[in-house]
Protein backbone atom coordinates (compact mmCIF):
# COMPACT_ATOMS: atom_id res chain seq x y z
CA UNK A 1 0.00 0.00 0.00
CA UNK A 2 2.89 2.33 0.82
CA UNK A 3 4.53 1.61 -2.52
CA UNK A 4 1.40 2.55 -4.53
CA UNK A 5 1.26 5.89 -2.72
CA UNK A 6 4.84 6.60 -3.75
CA UNK A 7 4.59 5.40 -7.34
CA UNK A 8 1.31 7.04 -8.40
CA UNK A 9 2.52 10.67 -8.31
CA UNK A 10 5.72 9.72 -10.13
CA UNK A 11 3.77 8.03 -12.93
CA UNK A 12 1.44 11.01 -13.17
CA UNK A 13 4.34 13.45 -13.26
CA UNK A 14 6.13 11.61 -16.03
CA UNK A 15 3.12 10.73 -18.14
CA UNK A 16 0.64 13.53 -17.66
CA UNK A 17 2.25 16.65 -16.24
CA UNK A 18 5.65 16.94 -17.85
CA UNK A 19 6.69 15.12 -21.01
CA UNK A 20 10.33 16.09 -20.51
CA UNK A 21 13.07 14.57 -18.43
CA UNK A 22 16.42 16.02 -17.35
CA UNK A 23 18.34 15.68 -20.63
CA UNK A 24 19.36 18.85 -22.50
CA UNK A 25 17.64 17.61 -25.66
CA UNK A 26 14.33 17.12 -23.91
CA UNK A 27 14.52 20.51 -22.23
CA UNK A 28 15.23 22.13 -25.59
CA UNK A 29 12.36 20.21 -27.20
CA UNK A 30 9.94 21.46 -24.51
CA UNK A 31 10.90 25.05 -25.25
CA UNK A 32 10.75 24.51 -29.00
CA UNK A 33 7.22 23.10 -28.74
CA UNK A 34 6.21 25.97 -26.46
CA UNK A 35 7.47 28.71 -28.80
CA UNK A 36 6.19 27.08 -31.98
CA UNK A 37 2.78 26.21 -30.58
CA UNK A 38 2.13 29.66 -29.11
CA UNK A 39 3.42 31.33 -32.27
CA UNK A 40 1.03 29.27 -34.36
CA UNK A 41 -1.96 29.10 -32.04
CA UNK A 42 -2.26 32.58 -30.53
CA UNK A 43 -3.37 34.34 -33.77
CA UNK A 44 -6.04 31.65 -34.28
CA UNK A 45 -7.03 31.23 -30.63
CA UNK A 46 -7.10 34.83 -29.39
CA UNK A 47 -7.43 36.65 -32.71
CA UNK A 48 -9.76 34.54 -34.90
CA UNK A 49 -9.88 35.45 -38.57
CA UNK A 50 -7.28 36.64 -41.01
CA UNK A 51 -8.05 40.35 -40.89
CA UNK A 52 -5.84 41.41 -37.97
CA UNK A 53 -2.69 43.52 -37.68
CA UNK A 54 -0.76 40.52 -36.31
CA UNK A 55 -1.63 38.19 -39.20
CA UNK A 56 -1.03 40.92 -41.78
CA UNK A 57 2.40 41.64 -40.29
CA UNK A 58 3.29 37.94 -40.31
CA UNK A 59 2.11 37.60 -43.91
CA UNK A 60 4.18 40.58 -45.05
CA UNK A 61 7.31 39.44 -43.18
CA UNK A 62 7.06 35.91 -44.59
CA UNK A 63 6.56 37.32 -48.09
CA UNK A 64 9.62 39.55 -47.57
CA UNK A 65 11.69 36.49 -46.59
CA UNK A 66 10.54 34.68 -49.72
CA UNK A 67 11.24 37.61 -52.01
CA UNK A 68 14.51 38.93 -50.54
CA UNK A 69 16.13 35.94 -48.84
CA UNK A 70 14.99 33.00 -50.96
CA UNK A 71 14.58 34.92 -54.24
CA UNK A 72 11.11 33.58 -55.01
CA UNK A 73 9.83 36.75 -56.68
CA UNK A 74 6.55 38.45 -55.81
CA UNK A 75 4.60 36.62 -53.09
CA UNK A 76 0.88 37.34 -52.81
CA UNK A 77 -0.50 38.09 -49.34
CA UNK A 78 -4.07 38.68 -50.51
CA UNK A 79 -6.69 36.64 -48.67
CA UNK A 80 -8.24 34.10 -51.04
CA UNK A 81 -9.66 31.48 -48.68
CA UNK A 82 -6.77 29.08 -49.29
CA UNK A 83 -4.65 28.00 -46.34
CA UNK A 84 -1.91 26.49 -48.48
CA UNK A 85 -0.60 29.54 -50.34
CA UNK A 86 3.12 30.12 -50.89
CA UNK A 87 3.13 32.68 -48.08
CA UNK A 88 1.75 30.06 -45.67
CA UNK A 89 4.60 27.65 -46.40
CA UNK A 90 7.00 30.55 -45.91
CA UNK A 91 5.34 31.23 -42.56
CA UNK A 92 5.89 27.58 -41.65
CA UNK A 93 9.60 27.93 -42.48
CA UNK A 94 9.90 31.19 -40.53
CA UNK A 95 8.18 29.69 -37.47
CA UNK A 96 10.36 26.57 -37.50
CA UNK A 97 13.62 28.51 -37.86
CA UNK A 98 12.54 31.11 -35.29
CA UNK A 99 11.42 28.45 -32.82
CA UNK A 100 14.68 26.50 -33.17
CA UNK A 101 16.78 29.62 -32.60
CA UNK A 102 14.62 30.92 -29.75
CA UNK A 103 14.52 27.57 -27.93
CA UNK A 104 18.31 27.15 -28.23
CA UNK A 105 18.90 30.57 -26.66
CA UNK A 106 16.25 29.93 -23.98
CA UNK A 107 17.76 26.54 -23.04
CA UNK A 108 21.31 27.92 -22.96
CA UNK A 109 20.34 30.79 -20.66
CA UNK A 110 18.02 28.80 -18.40
CA UNK A 111 20.58 26.41 -16.96
CA UNK A 112 18.64 26.00 -13.75
CA UNK A 113 15.55 24.70 -15.54
CA UNK A 114 13.30 27.27 -13.90
CA UNK A 115 9.57 26.61 -14.24
CA UNK A 116 10.02 23.53 -16.48
CA UNK A 117 7.28 21.63 -14.67
CA UNK A 118 4.87 24.57 -14.74
CA UNK A 119 5.71 25.23 -18.40
CA UNK A 120 4.92 21.67 -19.45
CA UNK A 121 1.75 21.65 -17.36
CA UNK A 122 0.27 24.91 -18.70
CA UNK A 123 1.37 24.19 -22.25
CA UNK A 124 -0.68 20.99 -22.07
CA UNK A 125 -3.67 22.92 -20.69
CA UNK A 126 -3.52 25.58 -23.42
CA UNK A 127 -3.06 22.88 -26.08
CA UNK A 128 -6.18 21.07 -24.86
CA UNK A 129 -8.38 24.13 -25.09
CA UNK A 130 -6.96 25.19 -28.42
CA UNK A 131 -7.74 21.76 -29.85
CA UNK A 132 -11.17 21.83 -28.24
CA UNK A 133 -12.00 25.14 -29.94
CA UNK A 134 -10.67 23.95 -33.28
CA UNK A 135 -12.63 20.68 -33.15
CA UNK A 136 -15.89 22.33 -32.09
CA UNK A 137 -15.55 24.75 -35.00
CA UNK A 138 -14.79 21.87 -37.37
CA UNK A 139 -17.61 19.75 -36.00
CA UNK A 140 -20.41 22.31 -35.85
CA UNK A 141 -19.48 23.35 -39.39
CA UNK A 142 -20.64 19.87 -40.40
CA UNK A 143 -23.49 19.34 -37.95
CA UNK A 144 -25.01 22.48 -39.44
CA UNK A 145 -24.72 23.10 -43.22
CA UNK A 146 -21.92 25.63 -43.04
CA UNK A 147 -18.92 23.80 -44.48
CA UNK A 148 -20.72 21.39 -46.81
CA UNK A 149 -23.96 22.66 -48.32
CA UNK A 150 -26.34 20.76 -50.56
CA UNK A 151 -25.17 20.82 -54.20
CA UNK A 152 -26.21 24.04 -55.90
CA UNK A 153 -28.23 24.06 -59.10
CA UNK A 154 -25.13 25.13 -60.99
CA UNK A 155 -23.21 22.16 -59.57
CA UNK A 156 -26.00 19.77 -60.60
CA UNK A 157 -25.60 20.86 -64.22
CA UNK A 158 -21.83 20.43 -64.13
CA UNK A 159 -20.35 17.16 -65.41
CA UNK A 160 -18.05 15.04 -63.28
CA UNK A 161 -15.24 15.49 -65.77
CA UNK A 162 -15.48 19.27 -65.53
CA UNK A 163 -15.45 19.38 -61.73
CA UNK A 164 -12.33 19.76 -59.61
CA UNK A 165 -11.32 17.11 -57.04
CA UNK A 166 -12.33 19.49 -54.24
CA UNK A 167 -15.73 20.13 -55.86
CA UNK A 168 -16.25 16.38 -56.14
CA UNK A 169 -15.61 15.96 -52.41
CA UNK A 170 -17.83 18.93 -51.50
CA UNK A 171 -20.65 17.55 -53.65
CA UNK A 172 -20.42 14.12 -52.03
CA UNK A 173 -20.35 15.50 -48.49
CA UNK A 174 -23.00 18.14 -49.15
CA UNK A 175 -25.44 15.67 -50.66
CA UNK A 176 -25.42 13.26 -47.69
CA UNK A 177 -26.57 15.23 -44.67
CA UNK A 178 -26.66 12.15 -42.36
CA UNK A 179 -23.02 11.25 -43.08
CA UNK A 180 -21.86 14.85 -42.74
CA UNK A 181 -23.66 15.24 -39.40
CA UNK A 182 -22.17 11.91 -38.24
CA UNK A 183 -18.66 13.14 -39.08
CA UNK A 184 -19.34 16.46 -37.37
CA UNK A 185 -20.63 14.83 -34.18
CA UNK A 186 -17.45 12.73 -33.98
CA UNK A 187 -15.38 15.93 -34.17
CA UNK A 188 -17.57 17.66 -31.56
CA UNK A 189 -17.24 14.63 -29.24
CA UNK A 190 -13.46 14.67 -29.55
CA UNK A 191 -13.38 18.38 -28.78
CA UNK A 192 -15.65 18.15 -25.72
CA UNK A 193 -13.65 15.25 -24.28
CA UNK A 194 -10.58 17.52 -24.25
CA UNK A 195 -12.29 19.87 -21.80
CA UNK A 196 -11.53 17.55 -18.85
CA UNK A 197 -8.15 16.13 -17.90
CA UNK A 198 -9.62 12.72 -17.09
CA UNK A 199 -10.82 12.33 -20.68
CA UNK A 200 -8.02 14.22 -22.45
CA UNK A 201 -6.26 11.11 -23.75
CA UNK A 202 -9.53 9.62 -25.01
CA UNK A 203 -10.47 12.92 -26.64
CA UNK A 204 -7.04 13.26 -28.25
CA UNK A 205 -7.31 9.72 -29.65
CA UNK A 206 -10.74 10.54 -31.11
CA UNK A 207 -9.28 13.70 -32.65
CA UNK A 208 -6.38 11.71 -34.12
CA UNK A 209 -8.88 9.39 -35.79
CA UNK A 210 -11.20 12.02 -37.24
CA UNK A 211 -8.44 14.47 -38.19
CA UNK A 212 -6.38 11.69 -39.75
CA UNK A 213 -9.35 11.15 -42.05
CA UNK A 214 -9.65 14.90 -42.71
CA UNK A 215 -5.96 15.20 -43.55
CA UNK A 216 -6.18 12.27 -45.95
CA UNK A 217 -9.22 13.79 -47.67
CA UNK A 218 -7.41 17.13 -47.97
CA UNK A 219 -4.39 15.41 -49.50
CA UNK A 220 -6.45 13.15 -51.76
CA UNK A 221 -8.89 15.79 -53.04
CA UNK A 222 -6.52 18.79 -53.19
CA UNK A 223 -8.33 20.75 -50.48
CA UNK A 224 -6.25 23.86 -49.58
CA UNK A 225 -6.44 23.39 -45.80
CA UNK A 226 -3.67 20.82 -45.61
CA UNK A 227 -1.34 22.81 -43.35
CA UNK A 228 -4.00 23.71 -40.78
CA UNK A 229 -5.52 20.22 -40.62
CA UNK A 230 -2.08 18.65 -40.32
CA UNK A 231 -1.22 20.94 -37.40
CA UNK A 232 -4.39 19.91 -35.59
CA UNK A 233 -3.51 16.26 -36.14
CA UNK A 234 0.06 16.74 -34.86
CA UNK A 235 -1.12 18.63 -31.76
CA UNK A 236 -3.53 15.78 -30.98
CA UNK A 237 -0.74 13.22 -31.45
CA UNK A 238 1.40 15.17 -28.97
CA UNK A 239 -1.37 14.97 -26.35
CA UNK A 240 -1.61 11.22 -26.90
CA UNK A 241 2.18 10.91 -26.67
CA UNK A 242 2.19 12.57 -23.25
CA UNK A 243 0.20 9.60 -21.96
CA UNK A 244 2.00 7.09 -24.18
CA UNK A 245 3.01 4.62 -21.47
CA UNK A 246 -0.49 4.03 -20.18
CA UNK A 247 -1.87 3.90 -23.74
CA UNK A 248 0.71 1.33 -24.82
CA UNK A 249 0.21 -0.77 -21.69
CA UNK A 250 -3.56 -0.78 -22.07
CA UNK A 251 -4.02 -1.07 -25.83
CA UNK A 252 -0.86 -2.74 -27.16
CA UNK A 253 1.15 -4.58 -24.49
CA UNK A 254 -1.86 -5.92 -22.56
CA UNK A 255 -0.33 -4.89 -19.25
CA UNK A 256 -1.98 -3.34 -16.19
CA UNK A 257 -1.64 0.40 -15.93
CA UNK A 258 -2.07 2.83 -13.06
CA UNK A 259 -4.62 5.60 -12.96
CA UNK A 260 -3.24 9.03 -13.78
CA UNK A 261 -3.01 11.48 -10.92
CA UNK A 262 -3.70 15.09 -11.89
CA UNK A 263 -2.35 17.73 -9.51
CA UNK A 264 -4.58 20.79 -9.06
CA UNK A 265 -3.96 23.80 -11.30
CA UNK A 266 -4.03 26.15 -8.33
CA UNK A 267 -2.96 25.77 -4.71
CA UNK A 268 -5.81 27.79 -3.18
CA UNK A 269 -9.60 27.64 -3.26
CA UNK A 270 -10.06 31.01 -4.94
CA UNK A 271 -7.78 30.08 -7.79
CA UNK A 272 -9.56 26.74 -8.19
CA UNK A 273 -12.96 28.45 -8.37
CA UNK A 274 -11.69 31.07 -10.80
CA UNK A 275 -10.28 28.31 -13.00
CA UNK A 276 -13.62 26.48 -13.03
CA UNK A 277 -15.45 29.68 -13.94
CA UNK A 278 -12.96 30.43 -16.74
CA UNK A 279 -13.37 26.89 -18.04
CA UNK A 280 -17.17 27.15 -18.09
CA UNK A 281 -17.04 30.51 -19.86
CA UNK A 282 -14.57 29.21 -22.44
CA UNK A 283 -16.63 26.10 -23.20
CA UNK A 284 -19.76 28.24 -23.42
CA UNK A 285 -18.00 30.67 -25.75
CA UNK A 286 -16.93 27.88 -28.12
CA UNK A 287 -20.42 26.34 -28.08
CA UNK A 288 -22.02 29.74 -28.70
CA UNK A 289 -19.73 30.43 -31.67
CA UNK A 290 -20.18 27.01 -33.24
CA UNK A 291 -23.90 26.62 -32.69
CA UNK A 292 -24.75 30.28 -33.31
CA UNK A 293 -23.02 30.37 -36.68
CA UNK A 294 -24.41 26.93 -37.44
CA UNK A 295 -28.00 27.98 -36.84
CA UNK A 296 -27.54 30.98 -39.13
CA UNK A 297 -26.12 28.67 -41.81
CA UNK A 298 -29.09 26.34 -41.32
CA UNK A 299 -31.49 29.17 -42.15
CA UNK A 300 -29.63 30.04 -45.35
CA UNK A 301 -28.11 26.83 -46.76
CA UNK A 302 -30.20 23.88 -45.56
CA UNK A 303 -31.91 21.96 -48.34
CA UNK A 304 -35.35 22.94 -47.03
CA UNK A 305 -34.39 26.60 -46.37
CA UNK A 306 -36.51 29.29 -48.05
CA UNK A 307 -35.60 29.68 -51.70
CA UNK A 308 -34.82 33.10 -53.22
CA UNK A 309 -37.08 34.68 -55.87
CA UNK A 310 -36.80 33.10 -59.36
CA UNK A 311 -34.85 30.15 -57.89
CA UNK A 312 -34.45 27.39 -60.45
CA UNK A 313 -32.80 26.12 -63.62
CA UNK A 314 -34.15 27.57 -66.86
CA UNK A 315 -33.65 26.23 -70.38
CA UNK A 316 -33.26 28.95 -72.99
CA UNK A 317 -35.80 28.20 -75.70
CA UNK A 318 -35.41 31.45 -77.63
CA UNK A 319 -32.24 33.58 -77.62
CA UNK A 320 -32.38 36.93 -79.45
CA UNK A 321 -29.32 39.18 -79.64
CA UNK A 322 -29.51 42.56 -81.36
CA UNK A 323 -32.72 41.43 -83.06
CA UNK A 324 -31.21 38.16 -84.42
CA UNK A 325 -32.51 34.80 -83.16
CA UNK A 326 -29.69 32.29 -82.69
CA UNK A 327 -30.38 28.56 -83.14
CA UNK A 328 -29.33 26.17 -80.32
CA UNK A 329 -26.05 24.94 -81.85
CA UNK A 330 -23.55 23.26 -79.52
CA UNK A 331 -20.71 24.97 -81.38
CA UNK A 332 -22.10 28.46 -80.72
CA UNK A 333 -19.97 30.35 -78.17
CA UNK A 334 -22.43 33.25 -77.89
CA UNK A 335 -25.83 31.65 -77.34
CA UNK A 336 -26.89 30.60 -73.87
CA UNK A 337 -28.15 27.14 -72.98
CA UNK A 338 -29.21 27.62 -69.34
CA UNK A 339 -29.76 30.40 -66.82
CA UNK A 340 -29.61 29.37 -63.15
CA UNK A 341 -30.88 31.47 -60.25
CA UNK A 342 -29.20 29.97 -57.18
CA UNK A 343 -28.95 30.56 -53.46
CA UNK A 344 -26.69 33.29 -52.16
CA UNK A 345 -27.84 35.79 -54.83
CA UNK A 346 -25.95 33.93 -57.54
CA UNK A 347 -26.79 33.89 -61.23
CA UNK A 348 -25.06 31.37 -63.49
CA UNK A 349 -25.02 31.52 -67.28
CA UNK A 350 -24.24 28.26 -69.08
CA UNK A 351 -23.24 28.69 -72.72
CA UNK A 352 -23.97 26.17 -75.46
CA UNK A 353 -20.39 24.86 -75.32
CA UNK A 354 -20.67 24.16 -71.56
CA UNK A 355 -18.78 27.19 -70.26
CA UNK A 356 -20.30 28.66 -67.07
CA UNK A 357 -20.08 32.25 -65.89
CA UNK A 358 -21.25 33.18 -62.40
CA UNK A 359 -22.59 36.64 -61.53
CA UNK A 360 -24.27 38.29 -58.56
CA UNK A 361 -27.95 39.16 -58.84
CA UNK A 362 -30.45 41.12 -56.76
CA UNK A 363 -34.18 41.10 -57.44
CA UNK A 364 -34.98 44.80 -57.09
CA UNK A 365 -38.73 44.70 -57.60
CA UNK A 366 -41.58 43.00 -59.37
CA UNK A 367 -39.96 43.22 -62.79
CA UNK A 368 -36.37 44.42 -62.27
CA UNK A 369 -33.01 42.69 -61.74
CA UNK A 370 -29.62 44.15 -60.91
CA UNK A 371 -26.78 42.03 -62.32
CA UNK A 372 -23.27 42.64 -60.99
CA UNK A 373 -20.46 41.59 -63.31
CA UNK A 374 -17.21 42.64 -61.70
CA UNK A 375 -17.48 46.41 -61.24
CA UNK A 376 -20.32 46.75 -63.75
CA UNK A 377 -24.00 46.87 -62.84
CA UNK A 378 -26.48 45.72 -65.45
CA UNK A 379 -30.20 46.36 -65.14
CA UNK A 380 -32.47 43.72 -66.68
CA UNK A 381 -36.21 43.37 -66.83
CA UNK A 382 -38.05 40.13 -66.26
CA UNK A 383 -41.58 38.82 -66.41
CA UNK A 384 -43.29 35.48 -65.86
CA UNK A 385 -46.00 35.19 -68.54
CA UNK A 386 -47.11 31.76 -67.27
CA UNK A 387 -46.09 29.19 -64.62
CA UNK A 388 -42.66 27.76 -65.38
CA UNK A 389 -41.87 30.40 -68.03
CA UNK A 390 -39.53 33.38 -67.64
CA UNK A 391 -38.62 36.21 -69.97
CA UNK A 392 -35.40 38.22 -69.51
CA UNK A 393 -34.25 41.31 -71.40
CA UNK A 394 -31.27 43.62 -70.99
CA UNK A 395 -27.77 44.53 -72.14
CA UNK A 396 -24.87 42.10 -72.00
CA UNK A 397 -21.38 42.64 -73.47
CA UNK A 398 -22.68 45.84 -75.04
CA UNK A 399 -25.42 44.01 -76.97
CA UNK A 400 -29.15 43.78 -76.43
CA UNK A 401 -30.42 40.32 -75.52
CA UNK A 402 -33.87 38.84 -75.01
CA UNK A 403 -34.54 35.33 -73.69
CA UNK A 404 -37.60 33.13 -73.46
CA UNK A 405 -36.94 30.33 -70.94
CA UNK A 406 -38.66 27.32 -69.41
CA UNK A 407 -38.00 26.06 -65.87
CA UNK A 408 -36.64 22.60 -65.22
CA UNK A 409 -38.05 20.79 -62.19
CA UNK A 410 -35.86 19.35 -59.46
CA UNK A 411 -37.34 15.92 -60.15
CA UNK A 412 -35.51 15.92 -63.48
CA UNK A 413 -32.19 15.41 -61.65
CA UNK A 414 -31.59 11.75 -60.80
CA UNK A 415 -29.45 12.70 -57.81
CA UNK A 416 -32.39 14.52 -56.23
CA UNK A 417 -35.17 12.05 -56.97
CA UNK A 418 -33.39 8.75 -56.27
CA UNK A 419 -33.46 8.96 -52.46
CA UNK A 420 -32.67 6.19 -49.95
CA UNK A 421 -33.78 2.56 -50.17
CA UNK A 422 -33.45 -0.16 -47.53
CA UNK A 423 -34.12 -2.83 -50.14
CA UNK A 424 -32.24 -2.84 -53.46
CA UNK A 425 -32.89 -5.81 -55.70
CA UNK A 426 -29.87 -4.81 -57.77
CA UNK A 427 -27.21 -2.09 -57.58
CA UNK A 428 -28.37 1.28 -58.87
CA UNK A 429 -25.03 2.75 -59.94
CA UNK A 430 -25.46 5.20 -62.81
Steps between C-alpha positions, in 0.01 A plus 500: 500500500789733582664428166187594299486834681858571397475380141172664394621863509820405318305331220267798476790744491679316223199412289252780548661812642840529339604318184864597550774348708835645608692466172602817313328376184169451675519839668571662164213308339258625769596859426485446125147359526399787728626774266372337182159413640435845647629667184261294291201483732470848651389676176233231449401458865493860624467682168267289281488591133760619256423871512721606792815711529693200637413267211560773242843572649589130498382466140707798386813386687475147359450641150806723552707194598385319187570793271827632647662201670386206288459692172153366423372817333172670587305317772128572528362575847143559383238296684345246263358238736789260439712392795774349286631805314872558445501756781362238741785259427740790549334568835555135591871535417530826695328350806718188497826694464392760757388234747826305465710812557284630785490165682879458470559842657235436768651161594855638508403787730268301726756261644306459821191370321275757664127434466545192276226310681259794493584566134421144395183498709352826366610428145295180518201693638515766227546230234188319622280806477642606167422157357157507661417831330633381166304173513174665606534742209576212263218288637220756515593604146384152399215447745348814351529562122780753518800317356320259267176627349262310276617506136396822330298502180810607311692203642221261397540609138877457509648173372730288713781545251476878524503511880812538712601235757399738780160564338448125472564458873278797591218362285523157662507638854235764434256253349502259797385697802491192731864410428616860534320539834649167616851623416432832671371337819818290520707820481281673761533197732878504469508871577273477806700210644807727503329735745576268795838358595353159581380461141780689323676189370173351374406830337843534339473146360157582354646816346790301353250268333268763355776745405706222344203446270470875434869530416478207260196652328681834470802328347294274274256764372737800485319696771708811590481453878777243519733699726234590757348151516844343530586729792183397681588135445857548628382689810259215578779244453714695748223480762476125445879469523501666842301203629680249278601253771150441629362487144758243392450290813123499462454471124816333367701316767199366693653603831335655806534874526457743787245777510638843418523745786431861403635764738277806545562801276493735797607462862215702653121485492454837332728407215322166460160671482627762257641224280166317497317820409749575220459146370120526495513836323747370242294189424187714478676743267607221263151346504340840438729569203455158343128461555415866438673509163361156424141605560546800271642269232203267549260783417686587180652179359291205620329308222156598631596866566288769332591539135578842348274658235528342151695205647540224244665373183365645176550366148539772239246425229539825307817713501486835317806725481481838328179387330651173364370164626782249547431127455605261782828377347750332733784671314361849566713689755254790528160340555394395847374154589394548864445778752515397867373710790668350807525559872726773630385750233689314229416496131673248274504515121578174320600543136427248226858369514472430876689803630348647819522859618383593849366846587332665797132587472250696708127498432420870535125490449215330323662522158859620552836327553839646583784288359851561633781395268825605661473877546216534249132512591252385239128564531273236346126465485316176557147369485329166555229471232389157627602243765843357424579764235734798539591783267822701546615809311798731541850591385790257514849554353370820343226317307127477554373154591155352551433149632194280523566220752328199653566374854636154565359319803719356773352157431683500167832449683560134585714595799206682658222253426678170570493521881579223751389137478533228764433233239688499168435203276802600293766772519384837371834647393457745213 
